[in-house]
Amino acid sequence: MNASDRTLAAAAPPPLRRQFASDNYSGLCPEAWTAMQEANAGHCPSYGDDAWTQRAADLLREVFETDCDVFFVFNGTAANSLALASCCQSYHSILCHELAHVETDECGAPEFFSNGTKVLLLPGAEGKIAPSEIERVVGKRSDLHFPKPRAVSVTNATEVGTVYSPDELKAIWSKTKSLGLRLHMDGARFANAVASLGCAPKEITWQAGVDVLCFGGTKNGMAVGESVVFFNRELAHEFEWRCKQAGQLASKMRFLSAPWVGILKDGAWLRHAAHANAMAARLDAALRELPNTRPLFTREANGVFVELPAAAIGALRARGWLFYTFIGAGGCRFMCSWDTRPEDVDALASDLRAVL
Ligand SMILES: *Cc1c(COP(=O)(O)O)cnc(C)c1O
């Protein structure tokens, strides 16, 4: 390495233009950033025994308008896996949609952290589980040679950008209740679901039978961190030991919890999510004006899923756009973030118009 190479290596890499590949391409929202800075003011007790963590948990109890047990972990895979492990024994099974993150994107972590609980997959339109499917799978077998169904996991907003309404969740709850199953919600994009529905957070959680929610902070403008919110507080028994054993107990916990205070205290979490949803709605509307495109799912949150011709996908990439194409053949996913601007959407739409 010569001297000028060293200068280059020391410089910060230039940022990308704002992209649509994932909502985790974005940086920190100002509220999370400011709270991190405030939490950096001096010394503070460790392992969650601090005022920031207390305040973040209290704010979550305010947001959900109920007493609940709250924990902070580093990421969504850990949140889901540990929450599901707290619902199940190793000989149990968890029912989820076949596109669920816990099945497709967690490298078997839910099975690993529960010591072998099996994940059973259900089909369903729009990325959602139909209550009748729960009954069908549970009814298939009740003998002791089959892993005993113990939990249902729903994702809200779903992996394909749709949203479960309070009534849809209550219909699932009526099945889980009658079948003795726990209800887990993967809320990596919970804020986008609440913003989309315009409901109170309680209406799609404990008032719809959710026992435990994994509430995503990362995709909503934090650097890192998800909260695990137990409405069924019995399930939270010894959860701190699960977190510690899994390597998920942050020693400088205040840097996981302070950003929650930042985004919750004056509603930034919901404003940012509503903004991301509005940007996706803008892109969805622009796409509908264009030929040779086919929407794949109803746009209800911050993602747009569309089928494009292969040549157009290549041409869009050649113009520098980054996006995923993992839903079937030709299915493209465009995710909007808290910091996506209308002009970003318009630039993408204009390039789409040019390549279609
Ligand atoms: C992003 C995401 C998660 C969390 O993923 P991590 O990379 O483990 O933080 C969980 N569920 C869904 C549906 C997601 O999109």
The ligand as an SDF file (V2000), in Angstrom:
LIG
                    3D

 15 15  0  0  0  0  0  0  0  0999 V2000
  -35.9300   -7.9290    8.1950 C   0  0  0  0  0  0  0  0  0  0  0  0
  -36.8950   -8.9130    8.7490 C   0  0  0  0  0  0  0  0  0  0  0  0
  -36.6630   -9.5560    9.9770 C   0  0  0  0  0  0  0  0  0  0  0  0
  -35.3890   -9.3360   10.7800 C   0  0  0  0  0  0  0  0  0  0  0  0
  -34.2580   -9.7780   10.1580 O   0  0  0  0  0  0  0  0  0  0  0  0
  -32.7870   -9.6420   10.7980 P   0  0  0  0  0  0  0  0  0  0  0  0
  -31.9170   -9.5280    9.6110 O   0  0  0  0  0  0  0  0  0  0  0  0
  -32.5420  -10.8720   11.5810 O   0  0  0  0  0  0  0  0  0  0  0  0
  -32.7870   -8.4390   11.6770 O   0  0  0  0  0  0  0  0  0  0  0  0
  -37.6440  -10.3900   10.4780 C   0  0  0  0  0  0  0  0  0  0  0  0
  -38.7850  -10.5940    9.8200 N   0  0  0  0  0  0  0  0  0  0  0  0
  -39.0490  -10.0100    8.6330 C   0  0  0  0  0  0  0  0  0  0  0  0
  -40.3530  -10.2690    7.9650 C   0  0  0  0  0  0  0  0  0  0  0  0
  -38.1100   -9.1670    8.0540 C   0  0  0  0  0  0  0  0  0  0  0  0
  -38.3660   -8.5830    6.8820 O   0  0  0  0  0  0  0  0  0  0  0  0
  1  2  1  0
  2  3  1  0
  2 14  2  0
  3  4  1  0
  3 10  2  0
  4  5  1  0
  5  6  1  0
  6  7  2  0
  6  8  1  0
  6  9  1  0
 10 11  1  0
 11 12  2  0
 12 13  1  0
 12 14  1  0
 14 15  1  0
M  END
$$$$
